[in-house]
Amino acid sequence: MKKIDCFVPFTGKKQVEKTVLGLQATGLVNDIYLVTTSFEPIEEVHGSKQLRLEYPFSSLAMKVMANSSGADYTLLYTKETTLEMGMFALERMIHIAEDANAGMVYADHYQIADGKQTNAPVIDYQFGSLRDDFNFGSVLLFDTAKLKEAAGRMKSDYNFAGLYDLRLKLSQKADLVHINEYLYSEVENDTRKSGEKIFDYVAPKNRDRQIEMEQACTEHLKEIGGYLTPEFKKIEFSAGNFEYEASVIIPVRNRIRTIRDAIKSVLNQKTDFKFNLIIIDNHSTDGTTEAIDEFKSDERLIHIIPERNDLGIGGCWNMGVYHPKCGKFAVQLDSDDVYKDENTLSIMVRAFYEQNCAMVVGTYMMTDFNMNMIAPSIIDHKEWTPENGRNNTLRINGLGAPRAFYTPVLREVKVPNTSYGEDYALGLNFSRQYQIGRVYEVVYLCRRWDDNSDASLDVVKMNGHNLYKDRIRTWELQARIAMNKKK
């Protein structure tokens, strides 16, 4: 029978004892290593060994784990809470790993929070699943031979990105296989809503971690032929005959509580160029339509109600971009949000000319509904650098705000007709050939409230979003590899 060596985080005997006993009871476990960051003596747990590592997910930790494992398979548990494997779950994981000749398998599972058990399904790993926060769950079962081979190709010494680097290396030569079965239960202590978790990766406290993740991703892209050098198409800004220099585009449906603030923040802009506001009102039923009409005396406002009923946010954007009065630059404003002050539009437009770019990404501040600053405060997306932003964007999960586009290129690319991820798809596509300009001063206020589209999503909805974004990355990565081969 195939055997498994296990690596389990240790914070205390009480925390880990049940996990260890459960693993031992399967009869499949050879050695269990308790990984501790403490260099003080720790309590002995019967039948286990100890590994002291300062950073448990570092490059060193991954190499030590690979070198220490002498069994056919290696199990890494990534949480510091109790794990309970399902009946014959390890047998099942080994069986699938062998059938699929996988480098690693992972599975759907249950989470226990406040004594309540809930389903925690995960998604399939794709070629473009380059997010460093891809959710595999907490139980990773590696084919030890493939694990050792991948660890042997790790070139860098990361404190935080070791596990990320390892699975990228592993994915280059082996499949990471999702088992669509609920095979274990874990205790979950992070009970924040989805809308609170999504900004973890841009929190300033995580900046050192993000720099390492970028380095690991960039190395991976170079190894698979998907890396792009910082060489960009130049733009003359002379295409088309535009009556307006800029258009702010707001797709909206049923935002009666916020649409007036959004409109006012646009109409109050101070510019030395001609601009307008195009609102695509996607059949609102809550009074939003009437609220927009309160501003109809201002000739700069164009209020469109589409005839068709199959438009997502991206489809509404296409209607605005293809309107004959759309300006040379199309600038985003969500119906929940506002521009910081009367200078936002001028700052964004100026960035196009100063940085010769086809798209500009701004900096925003998180606020509550009443526009008081809230954590994580300022989101500046510093990972969007001229040197490596186009590569790093395959790793991150979103863009800054506001986004602005050179309209002739946007009309050529077109916006995917979705209501999630459409802006990210554009950022990837634009950055393949064009520079993405950056504005690092706060020009936008992003309001968080209960009706935000991503305020509190269930796991099925979140998985759908992440699966789509990974699919976008896959297509983009394939296109970049093909483009490089033609050079």
C-alpha positions as CSV (number, residue, x, y, z in Angstrom):
1,M,0.0,0.0,0.0
2,K,1.3,3.5,-0.9
3,K,2.4,5.6,2.1
4,I,2.2,9.3,2.9
5,D,4.5,11.6,4.8
6,C,2.6,14.6,6.3
7,F,3.6,18.1,7.1
8,V,1.3,19.9,9.6
9,P,1.6,23.4,11.1
10,F,2.2,23.4,14.9
11,T,1.1,26.2,17.2
12,G,0.3,24.0,20.2
13,K,-0.3,20.4,21.3
14,K,-4.0,21.0,21.8
15,Q,-4.3,22.5,18.3
16,V,-2.6,19.7,16.5
17,E,-3.2,16.5,18.5
18,K,-6.6,15.6,17.0
19,T,-5.2,16.2,13.5
20,V,-2.3,13.9,14.1
21,L,-4.4,11.1,15.6
22,G,-6.8,11.3,12.7
23,L,-4.0,11.0,10.1
24,Q,-2.4,8.1,12.0
25,A,-5.7,6.3,12.2
26,T,-5.8,6.0,8.4
27,G,-3.0,3.5,8.4
28,L,-1.5,5.2,5.3
29,V,0.8,7.6,7.1
30,N,4.5,7.0,7.4
31,D,5.9,10.1,9.1
32,I,4.2,13.2,10.4
33,Y,6.3,16.4,10.7
34,L,5.0,19.2,12.9
35,V,6.2,22.5,11.4
36,T,6.9,25.2,13.9
37,T,8.2,28.7,13.6
38,S,9.2,28.7,17.3
39,F,12.8,28.0,18.2
40,E,11.8,27.3,21.8
41,P,11.2,23.7,22.9
42,I,7.7,22.5,22.0
43,E,5.5,19.9,23.5
44,E,5.9,16.4,22.1
45,V,3.1,14.8,20.2
46,H,3.2,11.1,20.1
47,G,4.3,9.6,16.8
48,S,5.4,12.8,15.2
49,K,8.6,14.6,14.3
50,Q,9.5,18.3,14.5
51,L,10.7,20.7,11.9
52,R,11.7,24.3,12.8
53,L,11.3,26.8,10.0
54,E,11.2,30.5,10.4
55,Y,8.9,30.9,7.4
56,P,6.6,27.9,6.9
57,F,5.8,28.7,3.2
58,S,9.3,29.8,2.2
59,S,11.5,28.3,-0.5
60,L,13.6,26.7,2.2
61,A,10.6,25.1,3.8
62,M,9.5,23.6,0.5
63,K,12.9,22.2,-0.2
64,V,13.2,20.8,3.3
65,M,9.8,19.2,3.0
66,A,10.6,17.7,-0.4
67,N,14.0,16.4,0.9
68,S,12.5,15.0,4.1
69,S,9.7,13.1,2.5
70,G,10.6,9.5,1.9
71,A,7.1,8.2,1.2
72,D,5.3,7.8,-2.1
73,Y,3.2,10.8,-1.4
74,T,3.6,14.0,0.5
75,L,0.7,15.7,2.3
76,L,0.9,19.4,3.2
77,Y,-1.7,20.8,5.5
78,T,-1.7,24.7,5.4
79,K,-4.0,25.7,8.2
80,E,-3.3,26.1,11.9
81,T,-6.7,24.6,12.8
82,T,-8.1,21.1,13.3
83,L,-8.2,18.8,10.2
84,E,-10.5,15.8,9.9
85,M,-10.1,13.6,6.9
86,G,-13.2,11.9,5.5
87,M,-13.7,8.1,5.4
88,F,-11.2,6.6,3.0
89,A,-10.3,10.1,1.8
90,L,-6.6,9.6,1.6
91,E,-7.1,6.3,-0.3
92,R,-9.3,8.2,-2.7
93,M,-6.8,11.0,-3.2
94,I,-4.0,8.5,-3.9
95,H,-6.2,6.6,-6.3
96,I,-7.0,9.7,-8.3
97,A,-3.4,10.9,-8.2
98,E,-2.3,7.6,-9.7
99,D,-5.1,7.4,-12.3
100,A,-4.4,11.0,-13.4
101,N,-0.6,10.8,-13.1
102,A,-1.0,14.1,-11.2
103,G,1.7,16.1,-9.6
104,M,-0.7,17.2,-7.0
105,V,-4.4,16.6,-6.1
106,Y,-6.7,18.8,-4.0
107,A,-10.4,18.4,-3.2
108,D,-13.6,20.0,-2.2
109,H,-14.2,20.0,1.5
110,Y,-16.3,21.2,4.4
111,Q,-15.6,24.2,6.7
112,I,-16.6,24.4,10.3
113,A,-17.1,27.9,11.6
114,D,-18.9,28.6,14.9
115,G,-19.9,25.0,15.1
116,K,-21.7,25.1,11.8
117,Q,-20.6,22.9,8.8
118,T,-20.8,24.4,5.3
119,N,-19.7,23.3,1.9
120,A,-16.4,24.6,0.5
121,P,-16.1,23.6,-3.1
122,V,-13.0,24.8,-5.0
123,I,-12.4,25.1,-8.8
124,D,-10.3,23.4,-11.5
125,Y,-6.8,24.6,-12.0
126,Q,-6.1,25.9,-15.5
127,F,-3.0,26.9,-17.5
128,G,-3.8,30.5,-16.6
129,S,-4.5,30.0,-12.9
130,L,-1.6,32.2,-11.9
131,R,-3.2,34.0,-9.0
132,D,-1.0,33.5,-6.0
133,D,-4.2,33.3,-3.9
134,F,-5.7,30.4,-5.9
135,N,-7.8,28.4,-3.4
136,F,-6.7,24.8,-3.4
137,G,-8.2,24.2,0.1
138,S,-5.9,23.3,2.9
139,V,-4.9,19.7,2.0
140,L,-2.4,19.3,-0.8
141,L,-1.3,15.8,-1.7
142,F,1.8,15.7,-3.9
143,D,3.4,12.8,-5.8
144,T,6.7,12.8,-3.9
145,A,8.9,12.1,-7.0
146,K,7.3,15.0,-8.9
147,L,7.5,17.2,-5.8
148,K,11.3,16.6,-5.5
149,E,11.8,17.3,-9.2
150,A,9.9,20.6,-9.0
151,A,11.7,21.6,-5.8
152,G,15.0,20.9,-7.5
153,R,14.2,23.5,-10.1
154,M,13.4,26.3,-7.6
155,K,16.1,29.0,-8.2
156,S,15.1,31.8,-5.7
157,D,15.0,32.1,-2.0
158,Y,11.7,33.5,-0.9
159,N,10.3,34.0,2.6
160,F,6.7,34.1,1.5
161,A,6.4,32.8,-2.1
162,G,8.0,29.4,-1.7
163,L,4.8,27.4,-2.0
164,Y,3.6,29.6,-4.9
165,D,6.9,29.1,-6.7
166,L,6.8,25.4,-6.0
167,R,3.3,24.8,-7.5
168,L,4.2,27.0,-10.6
169,K,7.3,24.8,-11.1
170,L,5.2,21.7,-10.6
171,S,2.5,22.8,-13.0
172,Q,5.0,23.1,-15.8
173,K,5.5,19.4,-16.0
174,A,2.5,17.8,-14.2
175,D,-1.2,18.4,-13.7
176,L,-2.7,19.8,-10.6
177,V,-6.0,17.9,-10.3
178,H,-9.2,19.0,-8.6
179,I,-11.2,16.1,-7.1
180,N,-14.8,17.2,-7.1
181,E,-15.6,15.3,-3.9
182,Y,-15.9,16.5,-0.3
183,L,-13.0,14.6,1.3
184,Y,-12.2,16.5,4.5
185,S,-13.3,19.0,7.1
186,E,-11.3,21.9,8.4
187,V,-12.0,24.5,11.1
188,E,-12.3,28.0,9.5
189,N,-11.6,31.1,11.6
190,D,-11.7,33.7,8.9
191,T,-15.4,34.5,8.7
192,R,-15.2,37.9,7.0
193,K,-17.5,38.6,4.0
194,S,-16.2,38.2,0.5
195,G,-16.1,41.9,0.0
196,E,-13.7,42.3,2.9
197,K,-11.3,39.6,1.8
198,I,-10.9,40.6,-1.8
199,F,-8.5,43.5,-0.9
200,D,-6.1,41.5,1.2
201,Y,-3.6,41.2,-1.7
202,V,-3.3,45.0,-2.1
203,A,-3.1,45.9,1.6
204,P,0.2,47.8,2.3
205,K,1.1,45.4,5.1
206,N,1.4,42.6,2.4
207,R,3.7,44.6,0.1
208,D,6.8,42.5,0.8
209,R,4.8,39.4,0.1
210,Q,3.5,40.8,-3.2
211,I,7.0,41.7,-4.5
212,E,8.1,38.1,-3.9
213,M,5.0,36.7,-5.6
214,E,5.6,39.0,-8.6
215,Q,9.2,37.7,-8.9
216,A,8.0,34.1,-8.8
217,C,5.3,34.7,-11.4
218,T,7.7,36.5,-13.7
219,E,10.2,33.7,-13.6
220,H,7.5,31.2,-14.4
221,L,6.3,33.3,-17.4
222,K,9.9,33.4,-18.7
223,E,10.2,29.6,-18.4
224,I,7.0,28.9,-20.3
225,G,7.4,31.6,-23.0
226,G,4.7,33.9,-21.8
227,Y,6.9,36.8,-20.6
228,L,6.6,40.2,-22.4
229,T,9.5,42.6,-22.5
230,P,8.6,46.3,-21.8
231,E,8.3,47.3,-25.5
232,F,5.0,48.9,-26.5
233,K,3.2,50.2,-29.5
234,K,3.3,54.0,-29.8
235,I,0.0,56.0,-30.0
236,E,-0.5,59.2,-32.0
237,F,-3.9,60.1,-30.5
238,S,-5.0,61.2,-33.9
239,A,-7.4,58.4,-34.9
240,G,-11.0,59.4,-35.4
241,N,-12.7,62.7,-35.4
242,F,-14.0,63.3,-31.9
243,E,-16.3,66.1,-30.9
244,Y,-15.4,65.5,-27.2
245,E,-12.0,64.9,-25.7
246,A,-13.4,62.6,-23.0
247,S,-16.6,60.8,-22.0
248,V,-17.4,59.4,-18.6
249,I,-19.4,56.2,-19.0
250,I,-21.7,54.9,-16.2
251,P,-23.6,51.7,-16.7
252,V,-26.3,51.5,-14.1
253,R,-29.2,49.4,-12.9
254,N,-31.2,50.2,-9.8
255,R,-28.9,52.5,-7.9
256,I,-31.3,55.1,-6.7
257,R,-29.3,55.7,-3.5
258,T,-26.0,56.5,-5.3
259,I,-26.6,57.6,-8.9
260,R,-27.2,61.3,-8.1
261,D,-23.8,61.5,-6.3
262,A,-22.1,59.8,-9.2
263,I,-23.6,62.2,-11.7
264,K,-22.8,65.3,-9.7
265,S,-19.2,64.2,-9.3
266,V,-18.9,64.1,-13.1
267,L,-20.8,67.3,-14.0
268,N,-18.7,69.2,-11.4
269,Q,-15.4,68.4,-13.2
270,K,-13.2,71.4,-14.1
271,T,-11.4,70.9,-17.5
272,D,-9.9,72.9,-20.3
273,F,-11.4,70.4,-22.8
274,K,-14.9,69.4,-23.8
275,F,-16.4,66.3,-22.1
276,N,-19.7,64.6,-21.6
277,L,-21.3,61.9,-19.5
278,I,-22.9,58.9,-21.1
279,I,-25.2,56.9,-18.8
280,I,-26.5,53.5,-19.9
281,D,-29.5,52.9,-17.8
282,N,-30.1,49.1,-18.0
283,H,-33.8,49.1,-17.4
284,S,-33.9,50.3,-13.8
285,T,-37.1,49.8,-11.9
286,D,-36.4,51.6,-8.6
287,G,-36.5,55.3,-9.6
288,T,-32.9,55.4,-11.0
289,T,-34.3,56.4,-14.4
290,E,-36.2,59.3,-13.0
291,A,-33.2,60.4,-10.9
292,I,-31.1,60.6,-14.0
293,D,-33.7,62.6,-15.8
294,E,-33.4,65.3,-13.0
295,F,-30.2,66.3,-14.7
296,K,-31.5,66.3,-18.3
297,S,-31.2,70.1,-18.6
298,D,-27.4,69.7,-18.7
299,E,-26.6,69.0,-22.4
300,R,-23.5,67.2,-21.4
301,L,-25.6,64.3,-20.0
302,I,-26.6,61.6,-22.5
303,H,-29.1,59.1,-21.1
304,I,-29.4,55.8,-22.9
305,I,-32.0,53.1,-22.2
306,P,-31.0,50.1,-24.4
307,E,-33.7,48.5,-26.5
308,R,-32.2,45.0,-25.9
309,N,-32.4,43.1,-22.6
310,D,-29.3,40.9,-22.8
311,L,-26.6,43.4,-21.7
312,G,-24.3,43.0,-18.8
313,I,-22.0,45.8,-17.6
314,G,-19.7,45.1,-20.5
315,G,-22.5,45.3,-23.0
316,C,-23.6,48.6,-21.6
317,W,-20.0,49.9,-22.0
318,N,-20.0,48.9,-25.6
319,M,-23.2,50.9,-26.2
320,G,-21.6,54.0,-24.6
321,V,-18.3,53.5,-26.4
322,Y,-20.0,53.2,-29.8
323,H,-22.3,56.2,-29.2
324,P,-21.4,58.8,-31.9
325,K,-20.8,61.4,-29.2
326,C,-18.3,59.3,-27.2
327,G,-15.1,61.2,-26.7
328,K,-11.5,60.3,-27.6
329,F,-11.0,58.9,-24.1
330,A,-13.7,56.8,-22.3
331,V,-13.4,57.1,-18.5
332,Q,-15.0,54.7,-16.0
333,L,-17.2,55.6,-13.1
334,D,-19.3,52.9,-11.3
335,S,-22.7,54.0,-10.2
336,D,-21.8,53.3,-6.6
337,D,-18.8,55.6,-6.6
338,V,-17.7,59.2,-7.1
339,Y,-14.6,61.1,-8.3
340,K,-12.5,62.5,-5.5
341,D,-12.8,66.1,-6.6
342,E,-13.2,68.3,-9.7
343,N,-9.8,67.5,-11.1
344,T,-10.1,63.7,-11.6
345,L,-11.0,63.8,-15.3
346,S,-8.2,66.3,-16.2
347,I,-5.6,64.2,-14.4
348,M,-6.7,61.0,-16.1
349,V,-6.7,62.5,-19.6
350,R,-3.4,64.2,-19.1
351,A,-1.8,60.8,-18.2
352,F,-2.6,59.5,-21.7
353,Y,-0.5,62.2,-23.3
354,E,2.3,62.2,-20.7
355,Q,2.8,58.4,-20.6
356,N,1.8,57.6,-24.2
357,C,-0.6,54.8,-23.2
358,A,-3.8,53.3,-24.4
359,M,-5.2,52.7,-21.0
360,V,-4.8,54.5,-17.6
361,V,-5.4,53.1,-14.2
362,G,-6.0,55.4,-11.3
363,T,-5.7,55.2,-7.5
364,Y,-8.7,55.0,-5.2
365,M,-9.6,55.3,-1.6
366,M,-12.0,52.9,0.1
367,T,-14.9,54.6,2.0
368,D,-18.1,53.7,3.7
369,F,-21.4,54.8,2.3
370,N,-20.9,58.3,3.7
371,M,-17.5,58.6,2.1
372,N,-15.5,58.2,5.3
373,M,-12.2,56.4,4.8
374,I,-12.2,52.7,5.8
375,A,-9.6,49.9,5.7
376,P,-7.6,49.1,3.7
377,S,-7.8,52.8,2.8
378,I,-5.8,53.8,-0.3
379,I,-5.5,51.2,-3.1
380,D,-2.7,52.3,-5.4
381,H,-1.9,49.0,-7.2
382,K,1.8,49.6,-7.3
383,E,2.2,46.2,-9.0
384,W,1.3,48.0,-12.3
385,T,4.8,49.2,-13.2
386,P,5.9,50.2,-16.7
387,E,8.7,47.6,-16.5
388,N,6.7,44.5,-15.5
389,G,3.0,45.5,-15.0
390,R,1.9,43.7,-18.2
391,N,3.4,40.4,-16.8
392,N,2.3,40.9,-13.2
393,T,-1.3,41.6,-14.3
394,L,-1.6,37.8,-15.0
395,R,-1.0,37.2,-11.3
396,I,-3.2,39.9,-9.6
397,N,-7.0,39.7,-9.5
398,G,-8.1,43.1,-10.5
399,L,-7.3,46.7,-11.6
400,G,-7.3,50.0,-9.9
401,A,-9.9,52.7,-10.4
402,P,-10.9,54.6,-12.3
403,R,-10.0,52.9,-15.6
404,A,-9.8,55.0,-18.7
405,F,-9.3,53.9,-22.4
406,Y,-8.3,55.4,-25.7
407,T,-11.6,55.0,-27.5
408,P,-10.3,53.9,-31.0
409,V,-8.4,50.9,-29.4
410,L,-11.3,50.1,-27.1
411,R,-13.7,50.0,-30.1
412,E,-11.3,47.6,-31.8
413,V,-11.0,45.3,-28.7
414,K,-14.6,45.7,-27.4
415,V,-15.7,44.9,-23.9
416,P,-16.8,41.4,-23.0
417,N,-20.6,41.3,-22.3
418,T,-20.3,40.2,-18.7
419,S,-21.0,41.9,-15.4
420,Y,-17.8,40.7,-13.7
421,G,-14.2,40.7,-14.8
422,E,-14.9,42.7,-18.0
423,D,-12.4,45.5,-16.9
424,Y,-9.8,42.9,-16.0
425,A,-10.1,41.3,-19.4
426,L,-9.5,44.7,-21.0
427,G,-6.5,45.4,-18.9
428,L,-4.9,42.1,-20.0
429,N,-5.7,42.6,-23.7
430,F,-4.6,46.2,-23.7
431,S,-1.3,45.5,-21.9
432,R,-0.4,42.8,-24.4
433,Q,0.6,45.6,-26.9
434,Y,0.2,48.9,-25.2
435,Q,1.5,50.7,-22.2
436,I,-0.8,51.0,-19.2
437,G,-0.5,54.5,-17.7
438,R,-0.7,55.0,-13.9
439,V,-2.0,57.7,-11.7
440,Y,-0.7,57.2,-8.2
441,E,-2.6,60.0,-6.5
442,V,-6.1,59.4,-5.2
443,V,-8.7,60.4,-7.8
444,Y,-11.6,58.1,-7.0
445,L,-13.7,57.2,-3.9
446,C,-14.9,53.5,-3.9
447,R,-17.9,53.2,-1.6
448,R,-18.4,49.9,0.2
449,W,-22.0,49.1,1.2
450,D,-24.3,46.2,1.4
451,D,-25.5,46.5,-2.2
452,N,-22.1,46.4,-3.8
453,S,-21.9,43.7,-6.4
454,D,-19.2,41.9,-4.5
455,A,-20.1,42.8,-0.9
456,S,-21.1,39.3,0.2
457,L,-21.0,36.6,-2.3
458,D,-21.6,32.9,-1.6
459,V,-18.9,30.4,-2.4
460,V,-20.6,29.3,-5.7
461,K,-20.8,32.8,-7.0
462,M,-17.2,33.5,-6.0
463,N,-16.0,30.3,-7.7
464,G,-17.8,31.3,-10.8
465,H,-16.1,34.7,-10.9
466,N,-12.7,33.2,-10.2
467,L,-13.1,30.5,-12.8
468,Y,-14.0,33.1,-15.4
469,K,-11.0,35.3,-14.5
470,D,-8.7,32.2,-14.7
471,R,-10.2,31.4,-18.1
472,I,-9.4,35.0,-19.2
473,R,-5.8,34.5,-18.0
474,T,-5.5,31.3,-19.9
475,W,-6.6,32.8,-23.2
476,E,-4.3,35.8,-22.7
477,L,-1.4,33.6,-21.7
478,Q,-1.9,31.4,-24.8
479,A,-2.0,34.5,-27.0
480,R,1.2,35.9,-25.5
481,I,3.1,32.6,-26.0
482,A,1.9,32.5,-29.6
483,M,2.9,36.1,-30.1
484,N,6.4,35.5,-28.7
485,K,6.9,32.5,-31.0
486,K,6.3,34.7,-34.0
487,K,9.0,37.1,-33.1
